[in-house]
Amino acid sequence: MTENYRKRRLVLVVILFVIMIVVLVINIPKQNIVNAPVEGDKNQTASSPAISALEKLVIKGRAPKTGYDRAKFGNGWVSVNGCDTRNIILHRDLKDAKVDYECNVTSGVLNDPYTGKIINFIRGANTSSAVQIDHVVALSDAWQKGAQQFTAEKRARLANDPLELLAVDGPANNQKSDGDAATWLPPNKSFRCEYVARQIAVKLNYGLWVTRAEHDAMSDILGKCPNQLLPTP
């Protein structure tokens, strides 16, 4: 076998090998390429339910707080079948909740979402404030982002909507005050995605807007949990 023959044979083998590789690549199912997860792919984040809902919110500047009053959102908690909203939420969020004949939650255990602490709740003049009912979208924040244009009935509905309410650690709630996502987030980092998603759900349901800083803060949080769902009303 001559040297030239061996070279031609080697070239032919290489050409056949290249052809086989090309055929294999062409016949890879397209869906495997399209659906392959890409680390850090922003398109994946953009398709998550919470991010998609965030992008539906109008971005505007904060309106003046002028005229805000808690009473503009109703005269305290409303009552449903003899039970007021505060006790309804306590009963929903506390484990082993005990209720008296007047529909007051007298005791229970809260796994506080804001701090991650376990709080043993006991109803009483000096103990009830350990657990407070937080308006996830602070009412004054809502006032400055669209709620001042609501009817009184719609504002009262917002203030008593279970989607808008969480039983939480009292001191943490006081620290939050009327902050939005750009100025306050729960110390418990594992709850931040759910917290922001709940704010988005409330604002979407009621037609409230967000500021640019608030939008960007929410987007940053949700970027760490691309599959975050919205809580159901």
Residue frames as qw, qx, qy, qz and C-alpha x, y, z in Angstrom:
[[0.000, 0.892, 0.452, 0.000, 0.00, 0.00, 0.00],
 [0.452, 0.421, -0.017, 0.786, 1.56, 3.23, -1.16],
 [0.213, -0.276, -0.410, 0.843, 1.93, 6.32, 1.00],
 [0.226, -0.027, -0.232, -0.946, -0.40, 8.32, -1.26],
 [0.505, -0.313, -0.715, -0.369, -3.11, 5.68, -0.98],
 [0.432, -0.385, -0.670, 0.465, -2.92, 5.73, 2.81],
 [0.054, -0.183, -0.164, 0.968, -3.24, 9.53, 2.82],
 [0.368, -0.138, -0.450, -0.802, -6.26, 9.47, 0.52],
 [0.532, -0.356, -0.766, -0.065, -7.89, 6.84, 2.68],
 [0.315, -0.330, -0.529, 0.716, -7.29, 8.90, 5.84],
 [0.130, 0.061, -0.087, -0.986, -8.80, 11.98, 4.20],
 [0.472, -0.237, -0.643, -0.555, -11.87, 9.97, 3.17],
 [0.481, -0.383, -0.739, 0.277, -12.34, 8.69, 6.74],
 [0.150, -0.259, -0.316, 0.901, -12.12, 12.22, 8.13],
 [0.281, -0.053, -0.330, -0.900, -14.67, 13.49, 5.59],
 [0.526, -0.327, -0.735, -0.277, -17.11, 10.69, 6.46],
 [0.397, -0.354, -0.638, 0.557, -16.71, 11.44, 10.18],
 [0.022, 0.154, 0.084, -0.984, -17.46, 15.14, 9.65],
 [0.408, -0.172, -0.545, -0.713, -20.56, 14.26, 7.61],
 [0.504, -0.373, -0.776, 0.072, -21.83, 12.00, 10.42],
 [0.242, -0.317, -0.456, 0.796, -21.38, 14.79, 13.00],
 [0.186, 0.038, -0.186, -0.964, -23.27, 17.29, 10.81],
 [0.483, -0.269, -0.694, -0.461, -26.15, 14.84, 10.33],
 [0.446, -0.385, -0.721, 0.364, -26.40, 14.23, 14.08],
 [0.102, -0.244, -0.254, 0.931, -26.46, 17.96, 14.87],
 [0.300, -0.070, -0.398, -0.864, -29.15, 18.67, 12.26],
 [0.571, -0.295, -0.691, -0.331, -31.37, 15.92, 13.66],
 [0.179, -0.130, -0.691, 0.689, -31.24, 16.98, 17.33],
 [0.089, -0.726, -0.674, -0.103, -34.88, 17.68, 18.37],
 [0.137, 0.574, 0.026, 0.807, -35.39, 21.43, 18.29],
 [0.546, -0.740, -0.188, -0.344, -37.34, 21.46, 21.52],
 [0.826, -0.345, -0.187, 0.404, -34.30, 20.23, 23.40],
 [0.457, 0.206, -0.012, 0.865, -32.41, 23.30, 22.26],
 [0.182, -0.620, -0.212, -0.733, -35.23, 25.80, 22.85],
 [0.683, -0.646, -0.190, -0.281, -36.13, 24.50, 26.28],
 [0.743, 0.011, -0.410, 0.529, -32.63, 23.97, 27.58],
 [0.380, -0.894, -0.196, 0.130, -32.28, 25.99, 30.79],
 [0.526, 0.516, -0.162, 0.656, -29.70, 28.75, 30.60],
 [0.506, -0.507, -0.421, 0.557, -28.29, 30.01, 33.87],
 [0.166, -0.462, -0.073, 0.868, -29.07, 33.68, 34.36],
 [0.112, 0.345, 0.657, 0.660, -31.41, 33.81, 31.35],
 [0.152, 0.146, 0.278, -0.937, -33.48, 36.96, 31.87],
 [0.496, -0.058, -0.496, -0.710, -36.23, 35.65, 29.62],
 [0.479, -0.249, -0.836, 0.092, -36.91, 32.87, 32.08],
 [0.141, -0.284, -0.535, 0.783, -37.34, 35.38, 34.91],
 [0.253, 0.098, -0.136, -0.953, -39.57, 37.58, 32.77],
 [0.513, -0.150, -0.684, -0.496, -41.96, 34.67, 32.21],
 [0.214, -0.189, -0.843, 0.455, -42.59, 34.04, 35.92],
 [0.159, -0.723, -0.645, -0.190, -46.12, 34.86, 37.16],
 [0.347, -0.771, -0.262, 0.466, -45.01, 37.48, 39.69],
 [0.305, -0.310, 0.316, 0.843, -42.65, 39.26, 37.29],
 [0.078, 0.390, 0.685, 0.611, -45.29, 39.21, 34.55],
 [0.222, -0.809, -0.544, 0.019, -47.78, 40.79, 36.96],
 [0.387, -0.608, -0.045, 0.692, -45.23, 43.40, 38.04],
 [0.249, -0.041, 0.471, 0.845, -44.78, 44.50, 34.44],
 [0.040, -0.625, -0.678, -0.385, -48.52, 45.19, 34.22],
 [0.303, -0.760, -0.384, 0.427, -48.34, 47.82, 36.97],
 [0.283, 0.884, 0.092, 0.362, -48.19, 51.46, 35.98],
 [0.625, -0.196, -0.207, 0.727, -45.00, 53.27, 37.01],
 [0.012, 0.850, 0.197, 0.488, -45.60, 56.82, 38.26],
 [0.191, 0.361, -0.479, 0.777, -44.30, 59.25, 40.82],
 [0.260, -0.415, -0.773, 0.404, -45.67, 59.25, 44.35],
 [0.134, -0.735, -0.343, -0.569, -48.62, 61.62, 44.83],
 [0.068, -0.467, 0.437, -0.765, -48.68, 63.96, 47.86],
 [0.276, -0.227, -0.887, 0.291, -49.80, 62.46, 51.16],
 [0.206, -0.057, 0.156, -0.964, -52.07, 65.47, 51.65],
 [0.676, -0.110, -0.135, -0.716, -55.48, 64.48, 53.01],
 [0.585, 0.037, -0.810, 0.011, -54.48, 61.00, 54.15],
 [0.477, -0.363, 0.481, -0.640, -56.32, 59.68, 57.18],
 [0.045, -0.051, 0.997, -0.046, -56.76, 56.08, 58.34],
 [0.411, 0.398, 0.606, -0.552, -60.49, 56.81, 58.64],
 [0.457, 0.500, -0.330, -0.658, -60.60, 57.32, 54.86],
 [0.368, 0.202, -0.883, -0.211, -60.24, 53.52, 54.64],
 [0.644, -0.399, -0.599, -0.261, -63.19, 52.77, 56.88],
 [0.438, -0.674, 0.287, -0.522, -63.97, 52.99, 60.56],
 [0.461, -0.429, 0.755, -0.186, -61.69, 50.22, 61.83],
 [0.058, -0.080, 0.970, 0.222, -62.22, 46.55, 61.05],
 [0.629, -0.059, -0.284, -0.721, -65.43, 45.42, 59.42],
 [0.489, -0.138, 0.780, -0.365, -67.45, 42.57, 60.92],
 [0.541, 0.146, -0.661, -0.498, -68.52, 39.44, 59.05],
 [0.751, -0.291, -0.562, -0.192, -71.08, 37.22, 60.77],
 [0.648, -0.755, -0.045, -0.093, -70.10, 38.68, 64.12],
 [0.800, -0.283, 0.131, 0.513, -66.34, 38.28, 63.61],
 [0.136, 0.939, -0.136, -0.285, -64.17, 41.29, 62.83],
 [0.723, 0.627, -0.283, 0.065, -61.41, 41.20, 60.23],
 [0.040, -0.698, 0.661, -0.272, -58.58, 41.22, 62.78],
 [0.632, -0.249, 0.676, -0.285, -59.79, 38.03, 64.44],
 [0.889, 0.415, 0.106, -0.160, -60.55, 36.40, 61.10],
 [0.526, 0.706, -0.450, 0.151, -56.92, 36.95, 60.03],
 [0.283, -0.557, 0.709, -0.328, -55.56, 35.82, 63.40],
 [0.835, 0.001, 0.479, -0.271, -57.59, 32.64, 63.11],
 [0.817, 0.568, -0.091, -0.041, -56.28, 32.10, 59.58],
 [0.445, 0.714, -0.468, 0.269, -52.60, 32.74, 60.33],
 [0.318, -0.553, 0.662, -0.393, -52.12, 31.37, 63.86],
 [0.537, 0.046, -0.840, -0.066, -51.62, 27.70, 64.55],
 [0.382, -0.337, -0.800, 0.316, -53.82, 26.14, 67.25],
 [0.127, -0.292, 0.038, -0.947, -55.90, 29.31, 67.49],
 [0.130, -0.435, -0.831, 0.320, -58.44, 29.36, 70.34],
 [0.136, -0.368, -0.284, -0.875, -61.59, 31.45, 69.95],
 [0.111, 0.182, 0.703, -0.679, -64.02, 32.64, 72.64],
 [0.247, 0.580, 0.773, -0.079, -67.80, 32.95, 72.37],
 [0.166, 0.861, 0.121, -0.466, -67.46, 36.52, 71.08],
 [0.789, 0.567, 0.109, 0.210, -65.30, 35.37, 68.15],
 [0.043, -0.911, 0.408, -0.053, -62.09, 36.77, 69.65],
 [0.828, 0.239, -0.444, 0.247, -58.92, 34.76, 69.14],
 [0.581, -0.797, 0.104, -0.126, -57.59, 34.31, 72.66],
 [0.494, -0.598, 0.590, 0.223, -54.39, 32.40, 71.98],
 [0.882, 0.463, 0.083, 0.028, -52.36, 30.71, 69.28],
 [0.626, -0.424, 0.379, 0.534, -48.88, 30.34, 67.82],
 [0.495, 0.852, -0.021, -0.171, -47.57, 32.52, 65.01],
 [0.740, -0.053, 0.326, 0.586, -44.68, 31.49, 62.80],
 [0.091, 0.858, 0.074, -0.500, -43.96, 35.11, 61.98],
 [0.760, 0.512, 0.259, 0.307, -43.23, 35.59, 58.26],
 [0.180, 0.954, -0.113, 0.212, -41.45, 38.92, 58.75],
 [0.208, -0.776, 0.567, -0.182, -38.84, 37.84, 61.31],
 [0.647, 0.205, -0.734, -0.021, -38.99, 34.04, 61.27],
 [0.104, -0.250, 0.730, -0.627, -39.67, 34.02, 65.03],
 [0.395, -0.408, -0.813, -0.128, -42.20, 31.81, 66.80],
 [0.165, -0.271, 0.272, -0.909, -44.58, 34.00, 68.81],
 [0.190, -0.393, -0.884, 0.166, -46.95, 32.64, 71.43],
 [0.177, -0.380, -0.172, -0.891, -49.94, 34.93, 71.17],
 [0.203, -0.462, -0.785, 0.360, -52.16, 35.59, 74.20],
 [0.060, -0.710, -0.367, -0.598, -55.02, 38.07, 74.00],
 [0.485, -0.643, -0.407, 0.431, -54.79, 40.83, 76.61],
 [0.031, 0.994, 0.077, -0.064, -54.31, 44.54, 77.17],
 [0.256, -0.816, 0.469, 0.222, -50.55, 44.14, 77.52],
 [0.551, -0.211, 0.764, 0.261, -49.99, 41.19, 75.19],
 [0.657, 0.597, 0.453, -0.084, -52.18, 41.53, 72.08],
 [0.279, 0.909, -0.206, -0.232, -49.82, 44.00, 70.40],
 [0.489, -0.432, 0.703, 0.282, -47.15, 41.28, 70.13],
 [0.364, 0.242, 0.788, 0.435, -49.02, 40.19, 66.99],
 [0.256, 0.545, 0.093, -0.793, -50.42, 42.85, 64.69],
 [0.643, 0.515, 0.557, 0.110, -52.34, 42.70, 61.44],
 [0.231, -0.446, 0.327, 0.800, -50.26, 44.35, 58.74],
 [0.617, 0.730, 0.161, -0.246, -51.60, 45.95, 55.60],
 [0.788, -0.010, 0.358, 0.501, -49.03, 44.50, 53.21],
 [0.284, 0.507, 0.223, 0.783, -49.47, 47.55, 51.01],
 [0.186, -0.336, -0.476, 0.791, -49.43, 50.26, 53.66],
 [0.184, 0.776, 0.601, -0.051, -52.61, 52.31, 53.51],
 [0.034, -0.864, 0.060, 0.498, -50.79, 55.63, 53.27],
 [0.261, -0.292, 0.707, 0.590, -48.68, 54.17, 50.47],
 [0.263, 0.470, 0.811, 0.229, -51.88, 53.10, 48.73],
 [0.068, 0.871, 0.339, -0.350, -53.28, 56.61, 49.26],
 [0.085, -0.747, 0.333, 0.570, -50.28, 58.13, 47.49],
 [0.093, -0.233, 0.825, 0.506, -50.45, 55.65, 44.60],
 [0.243, -0.174, -0.719, -0.628, -54.05, 55.80, 43.51],
 [0.233, -0.442, -0.848, 0.177, -56.34, 55.08, 46.47],
 [0.024, 0.383, 0.295, -0.875, -57.19, 58.73, 47.08],
 [0.349, 0.127, -0.432, -0.822, -59.20, 58.49, 43.85],
 [0.223, -0.211, -0.950, -0.065, -61.16, 55.46, 45.13],
 [0.524, -0.571, -0.266, -0.574, -64.64, 55.58, 46.54],
 [0.388, -0.523, 0.562, -0.510, -64.89, 55.24, 50.32],
 [0.940, -0.042, 0.185, -0.284, -66.39, 51.77, 49.81],
 [0.841, 0.432, -0.279, 0.167, -63.45, 50.61, 47.69],
 [0.139, 0.635, -0.575, 0.497, -60.91, 51.92, 50.21],
 [0.649, -0.368, 0.468, -0.474, -62.71, 50.07, 53.03],
 [0.978, 0.169, -0.003, -0.126, -62.71, 46.92, 50.94],
 [0.583, 0.580, -0.464, 0.329, -58.96, 47.24, 50.38],
 [0.157, -0.588, 0.570, -0.552, -58.31, 47.77, 54.10],
 [0.713, -0.203, 0.522, -0.422, -60.21, 44.58, 54.99],
 [0.822, 0.400, -0.337, -0.226, -59.16, 42.36, 52.09],
 [0.881, -0.379, 0.271, 0.080, -57.52, 39.12, 53.36],
 [0.798, 0.432, 0.038, 0.418, -55.11, 39.30, 50.42],
 [0.165, 0.798, -0.164, 0.556, -53.85, 42.61, 51.83],
 [0.535, -0.696, 0.270, -0.396, -53.56, 41.38, 55.44],
 [0.728, 0.154, -0.624, 0.237, -51.03, 39.30, 57.38],
 [0.684, -0.728, -0.006, -0.043, -50.62, 38.53, 61.07],
 [0.651, 0.482, -0.325, 0.487, -47.04, 39.54, 61.89],
 [0.577, -0.279, -0.397, 0.656, -44.62, 40.48, 64.64],
 [0.085, -0.932, -0.336, 0.106, -45.77, 43.78, 66.17],
 [0.350, -0.725, 0.217, 0.552, -42.35, 45.49, 66.41],
 [0.416, 0.006, 0.641, 0.645, -41.50, 44.54, 62.81],
 [0.166, 0.724, 0.613, 0.268, -44.81, 45.98, 61.66],
 [0.194, -0.928, -0.139, 0.287, -44.10, 49.22, 63.52],
 [0.439, -0.456, 0.428, 0.645, -40.66, 49.38, 61.93],
 [0.374, 0.353, 0.681, 0.522, -42.16, 49.00, 58.46],
 [0.117, 0.499, 0.214, -0.831, -44.56, 51.91, 59.05],
 [0.623, 0.655, 0.233, -0.359, -45.76, 53.07, 55.61],
 [0.161, -0.559, 0.659, 0.477, -42.70, 51.88, 53.67],
 [0.849, 0.423, -0.080, -0.306, -42.90, 50.31, 50.23],
 [0.972, 0.028, 0.074, 0.223, -40.56, 47.66, 48.78],
 [0.521, 0.654, -0.177, 0.519, -37.94, 50.31, 48.01],
 [0.112, -0.686, 0.377, -0.612, -37.66, 51.40, 51.65],
 [0.515, -0.357, 0.655, -0.421, -38.54, 48.32, 53.72],
 [0.715, 0.130, -0.636, -0.260, -38.38, 44.56, 53.31],
 [0.862, -0.474, -0.022, -0.176, -38.94, 41.80, 55.91],
 [0.231, -0.714, 0.659, -0.037, -35.77, 40.92, 57.86],
 [0.735, -0.025, 0.677, -0.019, -36.62, 37.28, 57.10],
 [0.126, 0.492, -0.560, -0.655, -35.02, 37.07, 53.64],
 [0.124, 0.082, 0.966, 0.212, -36.70, 33.76, 52.81],
 [0.219, 0.642, 0.685, -0.266, -40.08, 35.51, 52.87],
 [0.001, -0.530, 0.125, 0.838, -39.18, 38.49, 50.69],
 [0.049, -0.015, -0.761, -0.647, -40.23, 36.92, 47.39],
 [0.129, -0.532, -0.836, -0.045, -43.65, 35.99, 48.75],
 [0.123, -0.648, -0.354, 0.663, -43.99, 39.41, 50.41],
 [0.025, 0.373, -0.349, -0.859, -43.25, 41.31, 47.21],
 [0.093, -0.192, -0.855, -0.474, -45.53, 39.01, 45.20],
 [0.103, -0.630, -0.732, 0.236, -48.38, 39.75, 47.61],
 [0.035, -0.603, -0.073, 0.794, -47.83, 43.49, 47.26],
 [0.058, 0.160, -0.630, -0.758, -47.92, 43.14, 43.49],
 [0.091, -0.390, -0.897, -0.186, -51.13, 41.08, 43.65],
 [0.065, -0.687, -0.525, 0.497, -52.84, 43.72, 45.81],
 [0.003, 0.539, -0.168, -0.825, -51.73, 46.60, 43.60],
 [0.055, -0.003, -0.784, -0.618, -52.78, 44.76, 40.46],
 [0.074, -0.504, -0.860, 0.015, -56.19, 43.87, 41.88],
 [0.079, -0.792, -0.435, 0.421, -56.92, 47.44, 42.97],
 [0.460, 0.765, 0.219, 0.394, -55.24, 49.38, 40.19],
 [0.386, -0.879, 0.123, 0.250, -52.55, 50.97, 42.36],
 [0.638, 0.702, -0.253, 0.191, -49.30, 52.06, 40.80],
 [0.812, -0.378, -0.010, 0.445, -45.63, 51.73, 41.78],
 [0.012, 0.927, -0.276, -0.254, -42.74, 54.19, 41.70],
 [0.674, 0.584, -0.451, 0.042, -39.68, 53.43, 39.59],
 [0.016, -0.533, 0.758, -0.375, -37.60, 52.73, 42.72],
 [0.697, -0.095, 0.542, -0.460, -40.31, 50.41, 44.04],
 [0.878, 0.412, -0.078, -0.229, -40.61, 48.59, 40.71],
 [0.499, 0.608, -0.597, 0.158, -36.85, 48.06, 40.51],
 [0.283, -0.416, 0.743, -0.441, -36.64, 46.82, 44.11],
 [0.834, 0.087, 0.367, -0.402, -39.43, 44.32, 43.43],
 [0.796, 0.535, -0.266, -0.101, -37.76, 43.18, 40.22],
 [0.185, 0.606, -0.726, 0.268, -34.43, 42.64, 42.02],
 [0.533, -0.235, 0.683, -0.440, -36.11, 40.50, 44.69],
 [0.871, 0.271, 0.248, -0.325, -38.07, 38.41, 42.19],
 [0.544, 0.651, -0.522, -0.081, -34.94, 37.84, 40.14],
 [0.076, -0.426, 0.860, -0.273, -33.83, 35.52, 42.95],
 [0.436, 0.166, 0.834, -0.294, -37.01, 33.44, 42.76],
 [0.181, 0.194, -0.534, -0.803, -37.95, 33.21, 39.05],
 [0.285, -0.272, -0.869, -0.300, -40.84, 30.80, 39.65],
 [0.055, 0.190, 0.591, -0.782, -42.61, 32.91, 42.30],
 [0.070, -0.543, -0.762, -0.347, -46.39, 32.67, 42.03],
 [0.229, -0.381, 0.073, -0.893, -48.91, 35.34, 43.00],
 [0.136, 0.155, 0.845, -0.493, -51.03, 34.60, 46.08],
 [0.102, -0.464, -0.748, -0.464, -54.64, 33.97, 45.24],
 [0.259, -0.401, 0.063, -0.876, -57.24, 36.54, 46.33]]
